[in-house]
Amino acid sequence: MSETAKSFWHSAGYIPWFTADTASAVGAALRALAISLLGYAVSGSTIAAGWLGTSSMIAQQVASVFGGTFVDRHDRKRLIVANAVVGVLAWGAIAVLLLCGALSFPVLLLIAVLASGINGFLGSATDAMLRSIIDIRYYPKARSLNEGRDATIAMAGSPIGGFLYSIAPWLPFLASACMYAVGGVAATGIREYGSDGGRIGETDGDAVKGGFFRDFLEGWSWSLHRKTLLIVLIVAALVNFGVNGIQYAIQLHLVSCGTNATSIGFISGGISLMMLVGSLLAGKLSDKVPVGPTVCLAYLFICLCVLPMALTDSYWIMLVANSLVGLPFPLINAMLLGFIFAKSPTSMQGRITVTLTVPAQVLSMFCSAVAGMLLPVLGFHGTMLVFFAVLEASAVLVTCSRSIRGIPGASQWERTALR
């Protein structure tokens, strides 16, 4: 076994952490497509189905603003278990209501919003633990492994979720609840001490004495006073809005055209397959090539892939082009986000996760609603052109940023400051 492999699987707490994170990811993947299909089924409207996704995203992002600070001040293992319990109860309840024929759109909306809000508040605990149980030099490899794992799950999860939904609408939600239960049980076995000897979930004494509000401001201040990080946040917000908007537009367009659930699932499965391929490339390249130039090329590649979907709504062209969009994302996450997390203090990982994800997702909260409202007005091609324009703007910003272009490879990170 190689030194890198040993660093992962022999690290204290890594196997139960990986198991818990994987089970939760499977649970999310199985219900992701089913939620969109169910929202349209119980409402009969792409607009209502779109607002179901947007309302859930708003709840998740608003709650996560404060969740990162909460996670840094409490035992992260217990928070992972608590989040899993909520997943079991929420999606299990939807399965039961569907079995009883008692699910209405307002009830579906309420449960989805509550579950998303709690996940936003507690969900960063899992990612916040990773930095505590592995060495900094293995961080790009660890993120590459997670990207590949997530891509594999999403690749299989969406088609399987669509297939389960076609058998019975309650099946994917029951399966999701079971996976959250597995994740919660696995999390109880996470060791309490990280590789750096620090207790997982504990903050340092000064942070505890400072109080919640001081810790909250400290995390945002650390991030917002770094020029490179500000540019990354703006670019990430634009690319997330563009790519997620395209995914929702495709889903809602195919649903409204009467496309079967399994075929719609293959759209998500295709992009996940390319993300799996991308994660393999990231595992080989993430610690060998310079971050800046590679990330710039990745953003330009995304724009090139989206262009065909703005010109035709052929299912097969849509499937291929949309799939290729996912290829560079694991490399971007492993290299660019890997650099940021590697240069962030271990005690602030939860807060830094939030200061990265909340601004990056602030526009994406409205993707589902925007796609649902644009489709009846502009049609599929017009809707895709709107999101394509947003992606072009993100590519221009990242390629024009000297600070991003200058980020070196992982071997030089210890000598490179995050400015």
C-alpha positions as CSV (number, residue, x, y, z in Angstrom):
1,M,0.0,0.0,0.0
2,S,1.3,3.4,-0.9
3,E,2.1,6.2,1.6
4,T,-0.8,8.2,0.3
5,A,-3.2,5.4,0.7
6,K,-2.0,4.7,4.2
7,S,-2.4,8.3,5.1
8,F,-6.1,8.1,4.4
9,W,-7.2,4.7,5.6
10,H,-4.9,4.5,8.7
11,S,-5.8,8.0,9.9
12,A,-7.7,8.0,13.2
13,G,-11.4,8.2,12.5
14,Y,-11.2,8.3,8.7
15,I,-13.0,5.1,7.9
16,P,-16.1,5.8,10.0
17,W,-16.0,9.4,8.8
18,F,-15.9,8.3,5.2
19,T,-18.7,5.7,5.7
20,A,-21.0,8.3,7.4
21,D,-20.3,10.9,4.7
22,T,-20.9,8.3,1.9
23,A,-24.1,7.0,3.4
24,S,-25.5,10.6,3.7
25,A,-24.4,11.3,0.1
26,V,-26.3,8.2,-1.1
27,G,-29.4,9.3,0.8
28,A,-29.3,12.7,-0.8
29,A,-28.7,11.4,-4.3
30,L,-31.6,8.9,-4.1
31,R,-34.1,11.6,-3.2
32,A,-32.7,14.6,-5.3
33,L,-34.5,13.8,-8.6
34,A,-37.5,12.3,-6.8
35,I,-38.2,15.6,-5.1
36,S,-38.4,17.5,-8.4
37,L,-40.7,14.8,-9.9
38,L,-42.9,14.7,-6.8
39,G,-43.1,18.4,-6.7
40,Y,-44.4,18.5,-10.3
41,A,-46.7,15.5,-9.7
42,V,-48.5,17.0,-6.7
43,S,-48.7,20.6,-8.0
44,G,-48.9,20.1,-11.8
45,S,-46.8,23.2,-12.3
46,T,-43.2,23.8,-13.3
47,I,-43.3,27.1,-11.5
48,A,-44.4,25.5,-8.2
49,A,-41.9,22.6,-8.6
50,G,-39.2,25.2,-9.3
51,W,-40.1,27.1,-6.1
52,L,-40.0,23.9,-4.1
53,G,-36.3,23.6,-4.9
54,T,-35.6,27.3,-4.4
55,S,-37.4,27.5,-1.0
56,S,-35.3,24.5,0.2
57,M,-32.1,26.1,-1.0
58,I,-33.0,29.5,0.7
59,A,-33.7,27.7,4.0
60,Q,-30.4,25.7,3.7
61,Q,-28.2,28.7,2.9
62,V,-29.7,31.0,5.5
63,A,-29.3,28.4,8.2
64,S,-25.8,27.6,7.1
65,V,-24.7,31.2,7.6
66,F,-24.8,30.5,11.4
67,G,-24.2,26.8,11.2
68,G,-20.5,27.0,10.5
69,T,-19.8,28.9,13.7
70,F,-22.1,26.5,15.7
71,V,-20.2,23.5,14.2
72,D,-16.8,25.0,15.2
73,R,-18.0,25.4,18.8
74,H,-19.5,21.9,19.4
75,D,-18.7,18.2,19.0
76,R,-18.8,17.6,15.3
77,K,-19.5,13.9,15.6
78,R,-22.7,14.5,17.6
79,L,-23.8,17.1,15.1
80,I,-23.3,14.6,12.2
81,V,-25.4,12.1,14.1
82,A,-28.2,14.7,14.8
83,N,-28.3,15.7,11.1
84,A,-28.7,12.0,10.1
85,V,-31.6,11.6,12.5
86,V,-33.3,14.5,11.0
87,G,-32.8,13.0,7.5
88,V,-34.4,9.7,8.7
89,L,-37.4,11.5,10.2
90,A,-38.0,13.9,7.3
91,W,-37.7,11.7,4.3
92,G,-39.2,8.7,6.1
93,A,-42.3,10.9,6.9
94,I,-42.7,11.7,3.2
95,A,-42.6,8.0,2.3
96,V,-45.2,7.3,4.9
97,L,-47.5,10.1,3.8
98,L,-47.2,8.9,0.2
99,L,-48.1,5.4,1.2
100,C,-51.2,6.8,3.0
101,G,-52.1,9.0,0.1
102,A,-52.0,12.0,2.4
103,L,-49.2,14.1,0.9
104,S,-50.1,17.6,-0.3
105,F,-47.8,20.2,-1.9
106,P,-47.8,22.5,1.2
107,V,-46.8,19.6,3.4
108,L,-44.1,18.5,1.0
109,L,-42.8,22.1,0.9
110,L,-42.9,22.4,4.7
111,I,-40.9,19.1,5.3
112,A,-38.4,19.9,2.5
113,V,-37.8,23.4,3.8
114,L,-37.4,22.3,7.4
115,A,-35.1,19.4,6.5
116,S,-33.0,21.6,4.3
117,G,-32.7,24.3,6.9
118,I,-31.5,21.8,9.6
119,N,-29.1,20.3,7.1
120,G,-27.7,23.8,6.3
121,F,-27.2,24.4,10.1
122,L,-25.5,21.1,10.8
123,G,-24.3,19.8,7.5
124,S,-20.9,21.6,7.5
125,A,-19.8,19.4,10.4
126,T,-18.7,16.6,8.1
127,D,-16.4,18.6,5.9
128,A,-15.1,20.5,8.9
129,M,-13.8,17.2,10.3
130,L,-11.7,16.2,7.3
131,R,-9.0,18.8,7.8
132,S,-8.6,17.5,11.4
133,I,-7.9,13.9,10.5
134,I,-5.5,14.1,7.5
135,D,-2.1,15.8,6.8
136,I,-2.2,19.0,4.8
137,R,-0.1,17.6,2.0
138,Y,-2.7,14.9,1.3
139,Y,-5.6,17.3,1.2
140,P,-5.8,17.6,-2.7
141,K,-5.8,13.8,-2.9
142,A,-8.5,13.5,-0.2
143,R,-10.7,16.0,-2.0
144,S,-10.1,14.1,-5.2
145,L,-11.2,10.9,-3.5
146,N,-14.3,12.5,-2.2
147,E,-15.1,14.0,-5.6
148,G,-14.9,10.6,-7.2
149,R,-17.0,9.1,-4.5
150,D,-19.7,11.7,-4.9
151,A,-19.6,11.5,-8.6
152,T,-20.1,7.7,-8.5
153,I,-23.0,8.1,-6.0
154,A,-24.6,10.8,-8.1
155,M,-24.1,8.8,-11.3
156,A,-25.9,5.8,-9.9
157,G,-28.2,7.7,-7.5
158,S,-30.2,9.7,-9.9
159,P,-31.1,6.9,-12.3
160,I,-31.8,4.5,-9.4
161,G,-33.9,7.2,-7.7
162,G,-35.8,7.8,-10.9
163,F,-36.3,4.0,-11.4
164,L,-37.5,3.6,-7.8
165,Y,-39.9,6.5,-8.3
166,S,-41.3,4.9,-11.4
167,I,-42.1,1.8,-9.4
168,A,-43.6,3.7,-6.5
169,P,-43.1,7.4,-5.6
170,W,-42.4,6.5,-1.9
171,L,-39.6,4.1,-2.6
172,P,-36.7,6.6,-3.1
173,F,-37.7,8.5,0.0
174,L,-37.8,5.3,2.1
175,A,-34.4,4.3,0.7
176,S,-33.0,7.7,1.5
177,A,-34.2,7.5,5.1
178,C,-32.5,4.2,5.5
179,M,-29.2,5.5,4.2
180,Y,-29.3,8.4,6.6
181,A,-29.8,5.9,9.4
182,V,-26.6,4.0,8.2
183,G,-24.8,7.4,8.2
184,G,-25.8,8.2,11.7
185,V,-24.8,4.8,13.1
186,A,-21.4,5.0,11.3
187,A,-20.8,8.5,12.7
188,T,-21.0,7.2,16.2
189,G,-17.7,5.3,15.6
190,I,-15.6,8.3,14.6
191,R,-12.6,8.6,16.9
192,E,-12.5,11.8,19.0
193,Y,-8.9,12.7,18.2
194,G,-7.5,13.9,14.9
195,S,-4.1,13.3,13.4
196,D,-2.8,16.6,14.8
197,G,-3.8,15.6,18.3
198,G,-6.6,18.1,18.6
199,R,-10.0,17.0,19.8
200,I,-12.5,16.9,17.0
201,G,-15.3,19.3,17.5
202,E,-13.5,21.4,20.1
203,T,-12.4,25.0,19.5
204,D,-9.5,26.7,21.1
205,G,-10.0,28.4,24.5
206,D,-10.0,31.9,23.0
207,A,-12.8,31.1,20.6
208,V,-14.9,29.7,23.4
209,K,-14.3,32.7,25.6
210,G,-15.0,35.1,22.8
211,G,-18.6,33.9,22.4
212,F,-20.7,32.9,19.4
213,F,-20.9,36.3,17.8
214,R,-17.2,37.0,17.9
215,D,-16.5,33.6,16.4
216,F,-19.1,34.3,13.7
217,L,-17.5,37.6,12.7
218,E,-14.0,36.1,12.9
219,G,-14.8,33.6,10.2
220,W,-16.2,36.1,7.8
221,S,-13.5,38.6,8.5
222,W,-10.8,36.0,7.8
223,S,-12.3,35.3,4.4
224,L,-13.4,38.8,3.3
225,H,-10.0,40.3,3.9
226,R,-8.4,38.1,1.3
227,K,-8.5,39.4,-2.3
228,T,-8.1,36.0,-4.0
229,L,-10.8,34.5,-1.9
230,L,-13.2,37.3,-2.8
231,I,-12.7,36.7,-6.5
232,V,-13.2,33.0,-6.0
233,L,-16.5,33.6,-4.3
234,I,-17.8,35.8,-7.1
235,V,-16.7,33.4,-9.8
236,A,-18.1,30.4,-7.9
237,A,-21.4,32.2,-7.4
238,L,-21.7,32.8,-11.1
239,V,-20.6,29.3,-12.3
240,N,-22.9,27.6,-9.7
241,F,-25.9,29.6,-10.8
242,G,-25.2,28.9,-14.5
243,V,-24.6,25.2,-14.1
244,N,-27.3,24.5,-11.6
245,G,-29.7,26.6,-13.6
246,I,-29.0,24.4,-16.6
247,Q,-29.6,21.3,-14.6
248,Y,-33.0,22.5,-13.4
249,A,-33.9,23.8,-16.9
250,I,-33.2,20.4,-18.4
251,Q,-35.1,18.5,-15.7
252,L,-38.2,20.8,-15.9
253,H,-38.2,20.8,-19.7
254,L,-38.0,17.0,-19.9
255,V,-40.7,16.6,-17.2
256,S,-43.0,19.0,-19.0
257,C,-42.4,17.1,-22.2
258,G,-43.5,13.8,-20.6
259,T,-40.1,12.2,-20.6
260,N,-39.9,9.1,-18.3
261,A,-38.2,9.4,-15.0
262,T,-35.4,7.0,-15.8
263,S,-34.4,8.9,-18.9
264,I,-34.3,12.1,-16.9
265,G,-32.2,10.3,-14.3
266,F,-29.6,9.5,-17.0
267,I,-29.0,13.2,-17.5
268,S,-27.8,13.5,-13.9
269,G,-26.1,10.2,-14.3
270,G,-24.1,11.4,-17.3
271,I,-22.7,14.5,-15.7
272,S,-21.8,12.4,-12.6
273,L,-20.0,9.9,-14.8
274,M,-17.9,12.7,-16.2
275,M,-17.3,14.0,-12.7
276,L,-16.0,10.5,-11.8
277,V,-13.6,10.6,-14.8
278,G,-12.6,14.1,-13.7
279,S,-11.9,12.9,-10.2
280,L,-9.6,10.3,-11.5
281,L,-7.8,13.0,-13.5
282,A,-7.7,15.2,-10.4
283,G,-6.2,12.3,-8.4
284,K,-3.4,12.1,-10.9
285,L,-2.9,15.8,-11.6
286,S,-4.0,17.8,-8.6
287,D,-0.7,17.8,-6.8
288,K,1.5,18.0,-10.0
289,V,0.2,20.9,-12.1
290,P,-0.1,24.6,-11.2
291,V,-3.5,25.5,-9.9
292,G,-4.1,28.8,-11.6
293,P,-3.7,28.0,-15.3
294,T,-5.5,24.7,-14.9
295,V,-8.5,26.3,-13.3
296,C,-8.7,29.0,-16.0
297,L,-8.7,26.3,-18.8
298,A,-11.4,24.4,-16.8
299,Y,-13.8,27.3,-16.8
300,L,-13.3,27.9,-20.5
301,F,-14.0,24.2,-21.2
302,I,-17.3,24.5,-19.2
303,C,-18.5,27.3,-21.5
304,L,-17.6,25.3,-24.6
305,C,-19.6,22.3,-23.5
306,V,-22.7,24.3,-22.7
307,L,-22.9,26.0,-26.1
308,P,-24.6,23.1,-28.0
309,M,-27.4,23.0,-25.5
310,A,-28.3,26.6,-26.3
311,L,-28.8,25.6,-30.0
312,T,-30.7,22.3,-29.8
313,D,-33.0,20.4,-27.4
314,S,-32.1,16.9,-28.8
315,Y,-32.0,14.5,-25.9
316,W,-28.8,12.8,-27.0
317,I,-26.9,16.1,-27.6
318,M,-28.2,17.3,-24.3
319,L,-27.0,14.2,-22.6
320,V,-23.5,14.3,-24.0
321,A,-23.0,18.1,-23.7
322,N,-24.3,18.3,-20.2
323,S,-22.3,15.3,-19.1
324,L,-19.0,16.9,-20.3
325,V,-19.8,20.0,-18.2
326,G,-19.0,17.9,-15.1
327,L,-15.5,16.8,-16.2
328,P,-13.5,19.7,-14.9
329,F,-15.3,20.3,-11.6
330,P,-13.4,17.7,-9.5
331,L,-10.1,19.3,-10.7
332,I,-11.4,22.8,-9.7
333,N,-12.5,21.6,-6.3
334,A,-9.4,19.5,-5.5
335,M,-7.0,22.3,-6.6
336,L,-8.6,25.7,-6.0
337,L,-10.8,24.8,-2.9
338,G,-8.1,22.4,-1.7
339,F,-5.6,25.3,-1.6
340,I,-8.1,27.5,0.3
341,F,-8.9,24.9,2.9
342,A,-5.3,23.9,3.3
343,K,-4.3,27.5,4.1
344,S,-7.2,27.9,6.5
345,P,-6.8,27.4,10.3
346,T,-8.0,23.9,11.5
347,S,-10.1,25.5,14.2
348,M,-12.0,27.6,11.6
349,Q,-12.8,24.9,9.1
350,G,-16.6,25.0,9.8
351,R,-16.7,28.8,9.5
352,I,-14.5,28.8,6.3
353,T,-16.8,26.2,4.8
354,V,-19.7,28.5,5.3
355,T,-18.0,31.6,4.1
356,L,-17.2,29.7,0.9
357,T,-20.4,27.9,0.3
358,V,-23.0,30.6,1.3
359,P,-21.7,33.3,-1.1
360,A,-21.0,30.7,-3.8
361,Q,-24.6,29.4,-3.5
362,V,-26.4,32.7,-3.0
363,L,-27.5,33.0,-6.6
364,S,-28.1,29.2,-6.9
365,M,-30.9,29.4,-4.4
366,F,-33.0,30.9,-7.1
367,C,-31.9,28.6,-10.0
368,S,-34.9,26.3,-9.7
369,A,-37.4,29.2,-9.6
370,V,-35.6,31.1,-12.4
371,A,-35.5,28.1,-14.7
372,G,-39.2,27.3,-13.9
373,M,-40.3,30.9,-14.8
374,L,-38.0,31.4,-17.8
375,L,-39.1,28.2,-19.6
376,P,-42.7,29.3,-20.3
377,V,-41.5,32.7,-21.4
378,L,-38.3,32.2,-23.4
379,G,-38.6,28.5,-24.2
380,F,-35.8,26.0,-23.7
381,H,-33.2,27.6,-26.0
382,G,-33.7,31.1,-24.6
383,T,-33.4,29.8,-21.0
384,M,-30.2,28.0,-21.8
385,L,-28.8,31.2,-23.4
386,V,-29.4,33.1,-20.2
387,F,-27.4,30.6,-18.1
388,F,-24.7,30.4,-20.8
389,A,-24.2,34.1,-20.6
390,V,-23.7,33.8,-16.8
391,L,-21.1,31.1,-17.4
392,E,-19.2,33.3,-19.9
393,A,-19.0,36.0,-17.3
394,S,-17.5,33.6,-14.7
395,A,-14.9,32.4,-17.3
396,V,-13.9,36.0,-18.1
397,L,-13.4,36.9,-14.4
398,V,-11.3,33.9,-13.5
399,T,-9.0,34.2,-16.5
400,C,-8.5,37.9,-15.9
401,S,-7.6,37.4,-12.2
402,R,-3.8,37.6,-11.8
403,S,-4.0,36.3,-8.2
404,I,-5.9,33.1,-9.3
405,R,-3.6,32.6,-12.2
406,G,-0.6,32.7,-9.9
407,I,-1.6,29.9,-7.5
408,P,1.1,27.2,-7.7
409,G,0.9,23.5,-7.4
410,A,0.4,21.7,-4.1
411,S,4.1,21.1,-3.5
412,Q,4.5,24.8,-3.0
413,W,1.4,25.5,-0.9
414,E,3.3,25.5,2.4
415,R,5.4,28.4,1.1
416,T,2.5,30.2,-0.5
417,A,0.2,32.7,1.3
418,L,-3.5,33.0,0.6
419,R,-3.7,36.7,-0.1
